[in-house]
Each structure stands twice: as structure tokens, then as C-alpha cells.
């Protein structure tokens, strides 16, 4: 046993592999759930191994496979029961692809790990060719991440991203892109990193949504003269096309639009995610609302000043757009 421990230590000291620790350590049962994406060619025929990494040690890469079943097919959820070393709470999840076969590329949405009565969620949402590692999904600011293994993961991840996503140098004045925001070093769509390319499914979905939206707009123009709106709560009346009413993705937009959470989600996923700012004192003078207007929407007994101190007041400042020249497309301003 001492010889085995010494051998493991020597191998670890001469390579960049993670120490598996005591080879005779206790093994426990892990339930692993893997979700393959629903985009074109998302599935894989490759052999897949999983490795869980904890604060002090890690499991050995272990193959996940269900006998007589075609795992990791497009849009499918696969479940596995495996035994691996007890490492405490898993902090990182590493997927290793071996024996790639005919269709090696794989789009992984997430991995869930269940052990010792706990659930751990590992979000990937990317194409995996040679393997990938991600951290457990609980969000922490860098300064609040105290564990060394997660700090090292952050540094490695940023280093790889800087290598993968290279930005072009500042354009010259003669360049058509002079004055625009920076952009990636890619002359054509296929030059972009795989995880940033626009898939055929996304393109089809975009055009389908556009066509449905235009149809809904035309119907609203026609029936608008026969309909009354008594309050903002009647906004659901604008949904006339059945496919728009039934789209799951539209639910929060149309039914929870007044909630702070939905407003923040739309803003952060919009074109200016950094436009949301916390208010630390007074509102800008060019704002058309006053403190008294805000206090009307606050809970009873809560003042503007106390809400600001508690970090509950945010604003969207679009003054940067003031004076910008609008573009004309098909004789319309956009």
C-alpha cells in the first residue's frame, strides 16, 4: 500500500495530472445525468469518461456507458450509475473523450451528479471534441472563491479563452470598421471558434420567429380598431397567433413582464447587458422621474433612501445613445 501511494505521488509530481490520492480509498455510488444538446449533429459515438475533482483529490476517469444502448444521442438525457472514490463534494467535472469513432463532436448541455443525498449541477453548454472541464454551477465572484482548486480552474479557463478568442488590432481610419466596437479575428463565419458559430437550427428558428412576429403584427393592425385596452394588464391581447401564445420561451415575457427578475433577464440578455447600473445616491438630473414616483412602487414603509442603501434600486442609462444617427434600411429608420 505504501508503495502504491509513493508511485501515485511520483507520477503526479512529474506530470500535470491531478493526484488521485489513496488508491484504496472508500468508493461510493454516483448517479450521473448527462443532457446532450438538440442542435444538428449534437450526439457522439465516442467513448466518454467522467472525472470528478474535489478540494483535496479526484476520482479516476471512469467510463460512462449503458450496455446495449446508444448513449449521447441528440436531445437525449442519459443516466448512469457508477462507483468511484469518495472525494467529498465535487467541485469540477471533467469529460474525457476517447476512441472518437465516426462522429466525435459532441454538444453537451449539462451534467448532474447525485451523491450522498446531494445534487451537483455542472453547466457545459458547448461543443466538446477532445474533452472539457467546468465548475459546479453555484455562482461566485472571483474574490469570494476561496478554494484553490477553483481559483486554478478560473485562471486556466481564462488563459484558454484568450488563446481561442483573439481580437483584431485597432482598425485604421481608412478601415470600414473604424470607430466600431472591437471584434474577433475572423474573416468568415467558419473562422469563428466552434462554440461561437451560428448553427443552422438557430438560423431557421430566427427566421421562423420573425415570420410569426410579422404575422402577429399584421393581425394586430387589422383587429386593433375593434379592441379596447383598459390597462397594461391587457397586454396579453396582443398575442393573436396561436404559435406565439404557446411558445414556452414567450411565457415570462408576456406574463411576468412586470417582475424585477424578468426585467433584469431581458436587459442582461439584450444588446447592452452592461447598461443596468445600481443607484448609489440620486437619480441623474436628465431622468424624467422623481424619487416620489419610485416610492409609489415600493413596499409600504420603504423609502427611496432605504431602498438605495439596501441595493434595491437600479436604472438603465441610455444617454450614450443621445444624438446617434439612425440607420435607414428599406426607407425606414432603425
C-alpha positions as CSV (number, residue, x, y, z in Angstrom):
1,X,0.0,0.0,0.0
2,X,2.8,2.4,0.9
3,X,4.5,1.5,-2.5
4,X,1.2,2.4,-4.3
5,X,0.9,5.7,-2.6
6,X,4.6,6.5,-3.4
7,X,4.1,5.6,-7.0
8,X,1.0,7.9,-7.3
9,X,2.9,10.7,-5.7
10,X,5.9,10.3,-8.2
11,X,3.6,10.2,-11.2
12,X,1.8,13.3,-10.0
13,X,5.0,15.3,-9.3
14,X,6.3,14.7,-12.9
15,X,3.1,15.4,-14.8
16,X,0.2,17.9,-14.7
17,X,-2.3,15.2,-13.8
18,X,-4.4,15.6,-10.7
19,X,-3.5,13.4,-7.8
20,X,-6.0,10.6,-7.4
21,X,-4.8,10.2,-3.8
22,X,-5.1,6.8,-1.9
23,X,-5.9,4.1,-4.5
24,X,-7.6,2.1,-1.7
25,X,-9.9,4.9,-0.6
26,X,-13.6,4.3,0.0
27,X,-15.8,4.1,-3.1
28,X,-19.3,5.4,-3.2
29,X,-22.1,5.3,-5.7
30,X,-22.7,8.2,-8.0
31,X,-25.7,8.8,-10.2
32,X,-24.7,10.8,-13.3
33,X,-27.2,12.5,-15.6
34,X,-25.9,13.9,-18.9
35,X,-28.0,16.1,-21.3
36,X,-27.0,16.2,-24.9
37,X,-28.0,19.3,-26.9
38,X,-30.7,19.4,-29.5
39,X,-28.7,21.1,-32.3
40,X,-27.7,19.4,-35.5
41,X,-25.1,16.6,-35.1
42,X,-25.0,17.2,-31.3
43,X,-24.7,13.5,-30.5
44,X,-21.5,11.5,-30.4
45,X,-20.4,7.9,-30.9
46,X,-17.2,8.4,-28.9
47,X,-16.3,6.7,-25.7
48,X,-16.8,9.2,-22.8
49,X,-15.2,9.2,-19.4
50,X,-16.0,11.4,-16.4
51,X,-13.7,12.6,-13.7
52,X,-14.9,14.5,-10.6
53,X,-12.5,16.8,-8.8
54,X,-12.8,17.8,-5.2
55,X,-10.9,20.1,-2.9
56,X,-8.3,17.5,-1.9
57,X,-8.4,14.8,-4.5
58,X,-10.2,13.5,-7.6
59,X,-11.7,10.3,-9.0
60,X,-10.1,8.4,-11.7
61,X,-11.5,9.0,-15.2
62,X,-14.4,6.4,-15.4
63,X,-16.2,5.3,-18.5
64,X,-19.9,6.1,-18.6
65,X,-21.8,3.7,-20.7
66,X,-25.1,1.8,-20.7
67,X,-24.8,-1.6,-22.2
68,X,-26.9,-2.3,-25.4
69,X,-27.9,1.4,-25.6
70,X,-26.9,4.2,-27.9
71,X,-25.9,6.9,-25.4
72,X,-25.4,10.6,-26.1
73,X,-27.8,11.0,-28.9
74,X,-29.2,14.4,-30.0
75,X,-31.6,15.9,-27.4
76,X,-31.4,12.9,-25.1
77,X,-30.9,12.6,-21.3
78,X,-28.7,9.7,-20.3
79,X,-28.4,8.3,-16.7
80,X,-25.6,6.3,-15.3
81,X,-24.9,4.6,-12.0
82,X,-21.1,4.3,-11.3
83,X,-18.8,3.7,-8.4
84,X,-15.9,6.0,-7.8
85,X,-13.8,7.2,-4.9
86,X,-15.4,9.4,-2.2
87,X,-13.9,12.8,-2.8
88,X,-16.3,14.8,-0.7
89,X,-18.3,17.5,-2.6
90,X,-17.3,17.5,-6.3
91,X,-16.2,21.0,-7.4
92,X,-15.2,20.3,-11.0
93,X,-16.4,17.9,-13.6
94,X,-14.1,16.8,-16.5
95,X,-15.4,14.9,-19.5
96,X,-12.7,13.0,-21.4
97,X,-13.4,11.7,-25.0
98,X,-11.6,8.5,-26.2
99,X,-11.9,6.3,-29.3
100,X,-13.7,9.1,-31.1
101,X,-15.1,7.0,-33.9
102,X,-17.1,8.3,-36.9
103,X,-18.9,11.2,-35.1
104,X,-16.6,12.6,-32.4
105,X,-18.0,16.1,-31.9
106,X,-20.5,16.4,-29.0
107,X,-22.6,19.2,-27.8
108,X,-23.1,18.9,-24.0
109,X,-25.7,21.0,-22.2
110,X,-25.1,19.9,-18.6
111,X,-24.1,17.1,-16.2
112,X,-25.8,16.5,-12.9
113,X,-24.1,14.4,-10.2
114,X,-26.0,12.9,-7.3
115,X,-24.1,11.5,-4.3
116,X,-24.5,11.3,-0.5
117,X,-28.0,12.8,-0.8
118,X,-26.8,15.9,-2.6
119,X,-27.2,17.2,-6.2
120,X,-24.4,19.0,-8.1
121,X,-25.0,20.8,-11.3
122,X,-22.3,21.3,-13.9
123,X,-23.2,23.6,-16.9
124,X,-21.3,23.0,-20.1
125,X,-23.4,24.3,-23.0
126,X,-20.6,23.9,-25.5
127,X,-19.1,21.7,-28.2
128,X,-16.7,19.1,-26.7
129,X,-14.2,17.5,-29.1
130,X,-11.2,16.5,-27.0
131,X,-12.8,17.0,-23.6
132,X,-13.8,19.8,-21.3
133,X,-13.9,20.8,-17.7
134,X,-16.4,23.0,-15.9
135,X,-17.1,24.1,-12.3
136,X,-20.1,23.4,-10.2
137,X,-22.9,25.8,-11.2
138,X,-23.2,27.9,-8.0
139,X,-22.1,31.4,-9.0
140,X,-19.3,33.2,-7.0
141,X,-17.5,36.4,-7.7
142,X,-13.8,35.8,-8.1
143,X,-12.9,37.5,-4.9
144,X,-15.3,35.2,-3.0
145,X,-13.9,32.0,-4.4
146,X,-11.7,30.8,-1.6
147,X,-10.9,27.3,-2.8
148,X,-7.6,26.9,-4.5
149,X,-8.8,24.3,-7.0
150,X,-11.5,26.6,-8.3
151,X,-9.1,29.6,-8.4
152,X,-6.7,27.5,-10.6
153,X,-9.7,26.5,-12.8
154,X,-10.6,30.1,-13.4
155,X,-7.1,31.0,-14.4
156,X,-6.7,28.0,-16.7
157,X,-10.1,28.8,-18.3
158,X,-9.3,32.5,-18.9
159,X,-5.9,31.5,-20.4
160,X,-7.6,29.1,-22.8
161,X,-10.3,31.6,-23.7
162,X,-7.7,34.3,-24.5
163,X,-6.0,31.9,-26.8
164,X,-9.2,30.8,-28.5
165,X,-10.8,34.2,-28.9
166,X,-8.2,36.6,-30.3
167,X,-9.2,40.2,-31.0
168,X,-8.2,42.2,-34.1
169,X,-5.9,45.2,-33.7
170,X,-7.4,48.7,-33.6
171,X,-8.6,49.4,-37.2
172,X,-7.1,52.3,-39.1
173,X,-9.1,55.3,-40.1
174,X,-9.3,54.0,-43.7
175,X,-10.9,50.8,-42.4
176,X,-14.7,50.3,-42.8
177,X,-14.8,49.1,-39.1
178,X,-13.0,52.2,-37.8
179,X,-14.9,53.6,-34.7
180,X,-16.9,50.4,-34.1
181,X,-16.5,48.1,-31.2
182,X,-13.7,45.5,-31.3
183,X,-14.3,42.2,-33.0
184,X,-12.7,38.8,-33.3
185,X,-10.0,37.8,-35.7
186,X,-12.3,36.0,-38.2
187,X,-12.7,36.9,-41.8
188,X,-15.5,34.4,-42.4
189,X,-18.2,32.6,-40.3
190,X,-16.2,29.4,-40.4
191,X,-13.2,31.1,-38.9
192,X,-15.0,31.6,-35.7
193,X,-14.5,29.2,-32.8
194,X,-17.0,26.3,-33.0
195,X,-18.9,27.4,-29.8
196,X,-19.5,30.9,-31.3
197,X,-20.8,29.8,-34.7
198,X,-24.4,30.4,-35.7
199,X,-26.0,26.9,-36.3
200,X,-28.5,26.1,-39.0
201,X,-31.1,25.4,-36.3
202,X,-30.6,28.9,-34.8
203,X,-30.9,30.4,-38.3
204,X,-34.1,28.5,-39.0
205,X,-35.6,29.4,-35.6
206,X,-34.7,33.1,-36.1
207,X,-36.5,33.3,-39.5
208,X,-39.5,31.4,-38.1
209,X,-39.8,33.8,-35.2
210,X,-39.5,36.7,-37.5
211,X,-42.2,35.4,-39.8
212,X,-44.5,34.6,-36.9
213,X,-44.0,38.1,-35.3
214,X,-44.8,39.8,-38.6
215,X,-48.0,37.8,-39.0
216,X,-49.0,38.7,-35.4
217,X,-48.2,42.4,-36.1
218,X,-50.4,42.4,-39.3
219,X,-53.3,40.8,-37.4
220,X,-53.0,43.4,-34.6
221,X,-53.2,46.2,-37.2
222,X,-56.4,44.7,-38.6
223,X,-58.3,43.9,-35.4
224,X,-56.9,46.9,-33.4
225,X,-59.8,49.1,-34.4
226,X,-62.3,46.7,-32.8
227,X,-60.5,46.3,-29.5
228,X,-60.1,48.3,-26.3
229,X,-57.2,48.3,-23.8
230,X,-58.2,49.3,-20.3
231,X,-54.8,48.8,-18.6
232,X,-51.4,47.4,-19.1
233,X,-52.7,44.1,-17.9
234,X,-54.4,43.7,-21.2
235,X,-51.0,43.4,-23.0
236,X,-51.7,39.6,-23.5
237,X,-54.4,40.6,-26.0
238,X,-51.6,41.4,-28.4
239,X,-50.8,37.7,-28.8
240,X,-53.1,36.7,-31.6
241,X,-51.1,33.9,-33.4
242,X,-51.5,30.6,-31.6
243,X,-47.9,29.6,-32.1
244,X,-46.8,32.8,-30.3
245,X,-49.2,32.1,-27.4
246,X,-48.0,28.6,-26.9
247,X,-44.2,29.2,-27.2
248,X,-42.7,28.4,-23.8
249,X,-40.0,31.0,-24.3
250,X,-42.6,33.7,-24.6
251,X,-44.3,32.9,-21.2
252,X,-42.2,35.1,-18.9
253,X,-42.0,37.9,-21.5
254,X,-45.8,38.2,-21.6
255,X,-47.0,37.0,-18.2
256,X,-44.2,38.1,-15.8
257,X,-43.0,41.2,-17.6
258,X,-43.7,43.4,-14.5
259,X,-41.3,41.4,-12.3
260,X,-37.8,42.7,-11.5
261,X,-36.3,39.3,-12.3
262,X,-37.8,39.2,-15.8
263,X,-36.8,42.8,-16.5
264,X,-33.2,42.0,-15.4
265,X,-33.2,38.8,-17.6
266,X,-34.3,40.7,-20.7
267,X,-31.9,43.6,-20.1
268,X,-28.8,41.4,-19.4
269,X,-29.6,39.2,-22.5
270,X,-30.1,42.3,-24.7
271,X,-27.7,44.3,-26.8
272,X,-26.4,46.4,-23.8
273,X,-26.1,44.0,-20.9
274,X,-23.8,46.5,-19.0
275,X,-26.5,49.2,-19.3
276,X,-28.0,48.2,-15.9
277,X,-26.5,50.2,-13.1
278,X,-27.0,50.3,-9.4
279,X,-28.2,53.6,-8.0
280,X,-25.9,54.7,-5.1
281,X,-27.4,58.1,-4.3
282,X,-29.5,60.4,-6.5
283,X,-31.0,59.8,-9.9
284,X,-29.4,61.6,-12.9
285,X,-30.9,65.0,-13.4
286,X,-31.9,64.2,-17.0
287,X,-34.2,61.4,-15.8
288,X,-37.9,62.3,-16.2
289,X,-38.9,60.6,-12.9
290,X,-38.6,61.7,-9.3
291,X,-38.0,59.9,-6.0
292,X,-41.6,60.2,-5.2
293,X,-42.5,58.3,-8.4
294,X,-40.3,55.4,-7.3
295,X,-41.6,55.4,-3.8
296,X,-45.1,54.8,-5.1
297,X,-44.0,51.3,-6.4
298,X,-42.0,50.4,-3.2
299,X,-43.5,48.3,-0.4
300,X,-45.3,50.1,2.3
301,X,-42.9,51.8,4.8
302,X,-39.9,51.6,2.5
303,X,-38.4,54.9,1.4
304,X,-36.2,55.7,-1.6
305,X,-33.2,56.3,0.7
306,X,-33.5,53.0,2.5
307,X,-34.0,51.1,-0.8
308,X,-30.8,52.7,-2.2
309,X,-28.8,51.7,0.9
310,X,-30.1,48.1,0.6
311,X,-29.1,48.0,-3.1
312,X,-32.6,47.6,-4.4
313,X,-32.7,50.5,-6.9
314,X,-31.2,50.0,-10.4
315,X,-31.5,52.1,-13.6
316,X,-30.9,51.7,-17.3
317,X,-28.9,54.7,-18.6
318,X,-29.2,55.1,-22.4
319,X,-27.8,58.6,-22.5
320,X,-24.9,57.2,-24.6
321,X,-27.4,56.9,-27.5
322,X,-28.2,60.6,-27.4
323,X,-27.5,62.2,-30.8
324,X,-26.6,58.9,-32.5
325,X,-27.5,58.9,-36.2
326,X,-30.2,56.3,-37.1
327,X,-29.6,53.9,-39.9
328,X,-32.0,53.7,-42.8
329,X,-32.9,50.2,-44.1
330,X,-35.6,49.8,-46.8
331,X,-36.5,53.5,-46.4
332,X,-37.2,53.1,-42.7
333,X,-35.2,54.3,-39.6
334,X,-33.8,51.6,-37.4
